[in-house]
Amino acid sequence: MFQVPCIVTKVTTMRDKSLRLQIDTQELNAEEKALVFSLHEKFGYMAFKELPINPEDVNVPEYVPEFKDDKTPSKRLRAVIYKIWEQENSQMKFDDYYKSKMEMIIEHYKSKLE
């Protein structure tokens, strides 16, 4: 379990009725920063308490990955598009290539809407 002093600075309601939390930390050392960056786009659980948290204060359920190999379908699609970009030896930057391919996919499915 990772613990760092922080403050909830913003709460936003999302279209799907979920919430987005913005949490600002105090200054972190290099090891703590590396740990936070390693958690980027990882699914997990968050506990918030106005005092330091003791491990026995938290009941964390066992993690069951939602997707095979822990990759979401969108991450898998991005990886496939990247491989195609490599094979085509495209002169286009990958981000631009990815956006153009995603736009093609979006337009394909939009055309099926009534």
Residue pairs with C-beta under 8 A, 6 or more apart in sequence:
1 53
1 55
1 58
1 60
2 32
2 35
2 36
2 39
3 52
3 53
4 25
4 26
4 28
4 32
4 36
5 25
5 26
6 23
6 24
6 25
6 26
7 23
7 24
8 21
8 22
8 23
8 48
9 22
9 23
9 24
10 20
10 21
10 22
11 19
11 20
11 21
11 22
12 19
12 20
12 22
13 19
13 20
14 20
21 46
25 36
28 36
43 63
43 66
44 63
45 60
45 61
47 53
47 57
47 58
49 57
66 72
67 73
71 79
78 98
81 97
81 98
81 101
81 102
82 94
82 98
84 101
85 92
85 94
85 97
85 98
90 97
92 100
